[in-house]
Amino acid sequence: MSELVQAEQLVTPLSRMLCEPSIKVDGLQRLSGGANMQTWAFDARTANNTYPLILRRKPSGVGRAQTAPPLRTEVIEKSPQLVTLSALSLATEAALISLAAEMGVKVPRVWGVLEDQDNLGEGMVLERLKGEALPPKILRDSELADARDRFAFEAGRELAKLHQAPIDRCPIQLRNVSWEADLQRLQSLSDHFRNPSPVHQLAINWLREQSAPQTPRVLCHGDFRLGNVLMDSSGIVSILDWELAHVGYAGEDLGYLCANVWRFGGAKPVAGIGEYESLLQSYMDHGGSEITMDELHLWQLYAALGWGFSCLTMLELHLSGEDPGLERAAVGRRLSESEVDILLLLDARLS
């Protein structure tokens, strides 16, 4: 599969998705960002309408980490490094986004998924919405000041709506493992990487000493953070990038959002721009379960540990030659960030 997409290649699949016999594709351009996927923006024009669209597409040469089944026991035992990145197909992502839309979550409209005969590989076409997703701009631009003030409240609201999605309607491909099995996954990952970090082992040991989370099992976004949230001056426009979605615990998405790595240098605990109290109260007011600060702390540590294993996976992909791109190496160098975050989170707990 070529890395490049040509406008004429999109005409046939778009005609099928939009139910329009004659389509012209204008302004096709690849957007920057995204470690695991390509994103292309374009306009699909017909005689009567113009559709601003996005193509999300798996590039060639992404390596095994993007194609392995998600977190199944046999995969963990054979190749645990494969489970730190998503294995969801884009068709599965499209189904999840549609389910989230039914729950009232702010998401882009899914127009359709690519088929084998389209000769473009795996991909889906989404509505292109206006807004800002770059974390530095969200944290600093003056026109987004009011949106920053509302963000923790709105994030709690959107997560509460998502977490009320019926589990029995989620695609069967989603990861859905117990707390005990997930801790074993983390240990397997550490063992696979030859236990490079005593701090990571300390975190795993601490998590093992804690009781299993008491909050409900829910559909988790899995990567809910700045960078995957489209915003404008009115607030959250849309939730993007569902490739890490899974069935997990209600506190997981909230703790992930509060992880230091996803504050992008912001001073406040919720994504660098909001306060804990606003997030937790809004989540509960909109139908989510009560999340204590102790549980939020646990999930922040869990997120810091997961970031460490993501760094190690990226580094392995680079050093093995399987995906030698600079982006993998750059992320791999950030391993120490997770160790510092873990030590700060555990400081008061272990003293």
C-alpha positions as CSV (number, residue, x, y, z in Angstrom):
1,M,0.0,0.0,0.0
2,S,1.4,3.4,-1.0
3,E,1.9,6.0,1.6
4,L,0.3,8.6,-0.7
5,V,-3.4,8.9,-1.4
6,Q,-4.5,10.4,-4.8
7,A,-7.8,12.3,-5.2
8,E,-9.0,10.0,-7.9
9,Q,-8.7,7.0,-5.6
10,L,-11.4,8.5,-3.3
11,V,-14.1,9.0,-5.9
12,T,-15.5,5.5,-6.0
13,P,-15.7,4.9,-2.2
14,L,-17.1,8.4,-1.6
15,S,-19.8,7.9,-4.2
16,R,-20.8,4.7,-2.3
17,M,-20.7,6.4,1.1
18,L,-22.4,9.6,0.2
19,C,-24.9,8.0,-2.3
20,E,-23.9,10.5,-4.9
21,P,-23.1,9.3,-8.5
22,S,-20.7,12.1,-9.4
23,I,-18.1,13.4,-7.0
24,K,-15.1,15.6,-7.3
25,V,-12.4,15.6,-4.6
26,D,-10.7,19.0,-3.9
27,G,-8.0,20.1,-1.6
28,L,-6.6,16.7,-0.6
29,Q,-3.8,17.2,1.9
30,R,-2.2,15.1,4.6
31,L,-2.4,16.6,8.1
32,S,0.4,16.5,10.6
33,G,0.3,14.6,13.9
34,G,-0.7,11.1,14.8
35,A,1.9,8.5,15.7
36,N,-0.2,5.5,14.5
37,M,-2.5,6.8,11.7
38,Q,-2.5,9.0,8.6
39,T,-5.1,11.7,8.5
40,W,-6.1,13.4,5.2
41,A,-8.4,16.4,4.8
42,F,-10.4,17.1,1.7
43,D,-13.7,18.4,0.3
44,A,-16.0,16.1,-1.6
45,R,-18.1,18.2,-4.1
46,T,-21.2,17.1,-5.8
47,A,-23.6,19.1,-8.1
48,N,-25.6,20.3,-5.0
49,N,-23.4,19.9,-1.9
50,T,-19.9,20.2,-0.5
51,Y,-18.9,17.8,2.2
52,P,-15.8,18.7,4.3
53,L,-14.3,15.3,5.2
54,I,-11.4,13.5,6.9
55,L,-9.9,10.2,5.8
56,R,-8.2,8.3,8.7
57,R,-6.0,5.5,7.3
58,K,-3.5,3.0,8.5
59,P,-0.2,3.6,6.8
60,S,1.9,0.9,5.5
61,G,4.8,-0.4,7.6
62,V,3.2,0.3,10.9
63,G,4.6,-2.8,12.4
64,R,3.0,-5.7,14.4
65,A,2.1,-3.5,17.3
66,Q,-0.8,-2.0,15.3
67,T,-2.1,-5.3,13.9
68,A,-2.0,-7.6,16.9
69,P,-5.2,-8.7,18.6
70,P,-5.8,-6.5,21.7
71,L,-4.8,-7.9,25.0
72,R,-5.8,-11.5,24.6
73,T,-4.2,-13.9,27.0
74,E,-2.4,-15.9,24.2
75,V,-1.0,-12.7,22.7
76,I,0.3,-11.6,26.1
77,E,2.0,-14.9,26.7
78,K,3.7,-15.0,23.3
79,S,4.4,-11.4,22.5
80,P,3.4,-9.0,25.3
81,Q,4.9,-6.0,23.6
82,L,2.2,-6.1,21.1
83,V,-0.5,-5.1,23.5
84,T,0.5,-1.5,24.4
85,L,-0.8,-0.1,21.1
86,S,-4.3,-0.5,19.7
87,A,-5.3,-3.3,17.5
88,L,-8.8,-2.1,16.8
89,S,-9.7,-2.0,13.1
90,L,-10.9,1.3,11.8
91,A,-14.2,-0.4,11.0
92,T,-14.5,-1.2,14.8
93,E,-13.6,2.4,15.6
94,A,-16.3,3.6,13.2
95,A,-18.8,1.4,15.0
96,L,-17.7,2.8,18.4
97,I,-18.0,6.4,17.3
98,S,-21.5,5.7,16.0
99,L,-22.4,4.2,19.4
100,A,-21.0,7.1,21.2
101,A,-23.1,9.4,19.0
102,E,-26.2,7.6,20.0
103,M,-25.3,8.3,23.7
104,G,-25.1,12.0,22.9
105,V,-21.3,12.2,23.0
106,K,-19.8,14.9,20.8
107,V,-18.2,13.0,17.9
108,P,-17.8,13.5,14.2
109,R,-20.3,11.8,11.9
110,V,-19.1,8.6,10.3
111,W,-19.7,8.5,6.6
112,G,-18.3,5.0,6.0
113,V,-15.3,2.7,5.9
114,L,-13.1,1.6,3.1
115,E,-13.6,-1.8,1.5
116,D,-11.0,-4.1,-0.1
117,Q,-12.0,-3.1,-3.6
118,D,-11.2,0.5,-2.9
119,N,-7.5,-0.4,-2.9
120,L,-6.7,2.1,-0.2
121,G,-6.1,-0.3,2.7
122,E,-7.9,0.2,6.0
123,G,-9.6,3.5,6.6
124,M,-12.7,5.4,7.4
125,V,-14.2,8.7,6.3
126,L,-15.5,11.2,8.9
127,E,-17.1,14.6,8.9
128,R,-14.5,17.3,9.2
129,L,-15.3,19.7,11.9
130,K,-13.8,23.1,12.7
131,G,-11.8,23.6,15.9
132,E,-8.5,23.4,17.5
133,A,-6.8,20.1,18.7
134,L,-3.2,21.2,19.2
135,P,-2.5,21.2,23.0
136,P,-0.2,24.2,23.0
137,K,-2.8,26.4,21.3
138,I,-5.6,25.1,23.6
139,L,-3.5,25.9,26.7
140,R,-2.5,29.4,25.6
141,D,-4.6,31.0,22.9
142,S,-6.7,33.9,24.3
143,E,-9.8,33.1,22.3
144,L,-10.0,29.8,24.0
145,A,-9.8,31.2,27.6
146,D,-13.5,30.7,28.3
147,A,-13.4,27.2,26.8
148,R,-10.5,26.3,29.1
149,D,-12.5,27.4,32.1
150,R,-15.3,25.1,31.1
151,F,-13.2,22.2,30.0
152,A,-13.2,20.1,33.2
153,F,-17.0,20.4,33.5
154,E,-17.5,19.5,29.8
155,A,-15.1,16.6,30.0
156,G,-16.9,15.1,33.0
157,R,-20.2,15.4,31.1
158,E,-18.9,13.8,27.9
159,L,-17.3,10.9,29.8
160,A,-20.4,10.3,31.8
161,K,-22.5,10.0,28.7
162,L,-19.9,7.7,27.1
163,H,-19.7,5.5,30.2
164,Q,-23.5,4.9,30.1
165,A,-23.2,3.1,26.7
166,P,-24.5,-0.5,26.9
167,I,-21.6,-2.9,27.2
168,D,-23.5,-5.5,25.3
169,R,-23.6,-3.2,22.3
170,C,-19.8,-2.8,22.1
171,P,-17.9,-4.6,19.4
172,I,-16.7,-8.0,20.6
173,Q,-13.1,-7.1,19.5
174,L,-12.7,-4.7,22.4
175,R,-10.3,-5.5,25.3
176,N,-12.3,-6.6,28.3
177,V,-10.1,-8.1,31.1
178,S,-10.3,-8.2,34.8
179,W,-8.2,-6.1,37.2
180,E,-6.1,-9.1,38.1
181,A,-5.5,-10.1,34.4
182,D,-4.5,-6.5,33.6
183,L,-1.9,-6.4,36.4
184,Q,-0.5,-9.6,35.0
185,R,-0.4,-7.9,31.6
186,L,1.7,-5.1,33.1
187,Q,4.1,-7.6,34.7
188,S,4.4,-9.5,31.4
189,L,5.3,-6.2,29.6
190,S,7.9,-5.4,32.2
191,D,9.4,-8.9,31.9
192,H,9.4,-8.7,28.1
193,F,11.4,-5.5,28.2
194,R,13.9,-7.2,30.6
195,N,12.6,-5.2,33.5
196,P,14.5,-2.0,32.6
197,S,12.9,0.1,35.4
198,P,12.8,-0.6,39.1
199,V,10.3,2.3,39.3
200,H,8.0,0.5,37.0
201,Q,8.2,-2.6,39.1
202,L,7.6,-0.5,42.2
203,A,4.4,0.8,40.6
204,I,3.2,-2.7,39.6
205,N,3.8,-3.9,43.1
206,W,1.9,-1.0,44.6
207,L,-1.1,-1.6,42.3
208,R,-1.1,-5.3,43.3
209,E,-1.4,-4.2,46.9
210,Q,-4.6,-2.2,46.2
211,S,-8.1,-3.5,46.1
212,A,-9.7,-4.0,42.8
213,P,-11.5,-0.8,41.6
214,Q,-15.1,-0.7,42.9
215,T,-16.5,1.5,40.1
216,P,-18.5,0.0,37.3
217,R,-17.2,-1.5,34.1
218,V,-17.8,0.8,31.2
219,L,-16.9,1.7,27.6
220,C,-13.7,3.7,28.0
221,H,-12.3,6.0,25.3
222,G,-8.8,5.0,26.4
223,D,-7.0,8.1,25.1
224,F,-9.2,11.0,26.3
225,R,-6.8,14.0,26.5
226,L,-5.8,17.2,24.8
227,G,-4.8,16.4,21.3
228,N,-7.8,14.1,20.9
229,V,-10.4,16.7,21.8
230,L,-11.4,19.3,19.2
231,M,-12.3,22.7,20.8
232,D,-13.4,26.1,19.8
233,S,-14.4,29.2,21.8
234,S,-17.6,27.6,22.8
235,G,-15.9,24.5,24.3
236,I,-15.6,20.9,23.3
237,V,-16.6,20.4,19.6
238,S,-15.8,16.7,19.2
239,I,-14.0,13.7,20.7
240,L,-11.4,12.2,18.3
241,D,-9.2,9.1,17.9
242,W,-10.9,6.1,19.4
243,E,-8.2,3.5,18.6
244,L,-7.5,2.7,22.3
245,A,-11.2,2.2,23.3
246,H,-11.9,-0.8,25.5
247,V,-14.1,-2.0,28.3
248,G,-12.6,-0.9,31.6
249,Y,-13.3,0.8,34.9
250,A,-15.2,4.1,35.2
251,G,-12.3,5.9,36.8
252,E,-9.8,5.0,34.1
253,D,-10.6,7.7,31.6
254,L,-10.7,10.4,34.3
255,G,-7.4,9.4,35.8
256,Y,-5.8,9.3,32.3
257,L,-7.1,12.8,31.6
258,C,-5.4,14.0,34.8
259,A,-2.0,12.3,34.1
260,N,0.9,14.6,34.2
261,V,2.1,13.6,30.7
262,W,-1.2,14.8,29.2
263,R,-1.1,18.2,30.9
264,F,1.4,19.4,28.3
265,G,3.0,21.8,30.8
266,G,-0.2,23.2,32.1
267,A,-0.4,24.0,35.8
268,K,-3.8,22.6,36.6
269,P,-4.4,18.9,37.3
270,V,-7.1,18.2,34.7
271,A,-5.4,18.3,31.3
272,G,-3.4,21.2,32.5
273,I,-6.4,23.5,32.4
274,G,-9.0,22.3,34.9
275,E,-9.6,21.3,38.5
276,Y,-10.4,17.9,40.0
277,E,-13.5,19.0,41.7
278,S,-15.2,20.3,38.6
279,L,-14.4,17.1,36.6
280,L,-15.6,14.7,39.3
281,Q,-18.8,16.7,40.2
282,S,-19.8,17.1,36.5
283,Y,-19.2,13.4,35.9
284,M,-21.4,12.4,38.8
285,D,-24.1,15.1,38.0
286,H,-24.4,13.7,34.4
287,G,-25.0,10.1,35.4
288,G,-21.5,8.8,36.1
289,S,-20.6,7.0,39.3
290,E,-18.9,8.6,42.3
291,I,-15.1,8.6,41.8
292,T,-13.0,9.2,44.9
293,M,-9.7,11.1,44.9
294,D,-8.0,7.9,46.1
295,E,-9.3,6.0,43.0
296,L,-8.4,8.9,40.7
297,H,-4.9,8.8,42.2
298,L,-4.7,5.1,41.4
299,W,-5.7,5.7,37.8
300,Q,-3.2,8.5,37.4
301,L,-0.4,6.1,38.5
302,Y,-1.8,3.5,36.1
303,A,-1.6,6.0,33.3
304,A,2.0,7.0,34.1
305,L,2.9,3.3,34.0
306,G,1.2,2.8,30.7
307,W,3.0,5.8,29.3
308,G,6.3,4.2,30.3
309,F,5.4,1.0,28.5
310,S,4.3,2.9,25.4
311,C,7.7,4.6,25.4
312,L,9.5,1.2,25.6
313,T,7.3,-0.2,22.8
314,M,8.1,2.8,20.5
315,L,11.8,2.4,21.2
316,E,11.7,-1.3,20.4
317,L,9.9,-0.7,17.1
318,H,12.6,1.9,16.2
319,L,15.6,-0.1,17.3
320,S,14.4,-3.4,15.7
321,G,14.1,-1.6,12.4
322,E,10.4,-2.6,12.2
323,D,9.4,1.1,12.2
324,P,12.6,3.2,12.1
325,G,10.9,6.6,11.9
326,L,12.2,9.4,14.0
327,E,8.9,9.8,15.8
328,R,9.2,6.3,17.4
329,A,12.7,7.1,18.7
330,A,11.7,10.5,20.0
331,V,8.9,9.0,22.1
332,G,11.2,6.2,23.3
333,R,13.5,8.8,24.8
334,R,10.8,10.0,27.1
335,L,10.8,6.9,29.3
336,S,12.1,8.7,32.3
337,E,9.0,11.0,32.4
338,S,6.9,8.1,33.5
339,E,9.4,7.2,36.3
340,V,9.4,10.7,37.7
341,D,5.6,10.9,37.6
342,I,5.3,7.5,39.4
343,L,7.7,8.5,42.1
344,L,5.9,11.8,42.7
345,L,2.6,10.0,42.9
346,L,3.9,7.3,45.3
347,D,5.9,9.7,47.5
348,A,3.1,10.4,50.0
349,R,1.7,6.9,49.8
350,L,4.9,5.0,50.6
351,S,6.4,7.4,53.2
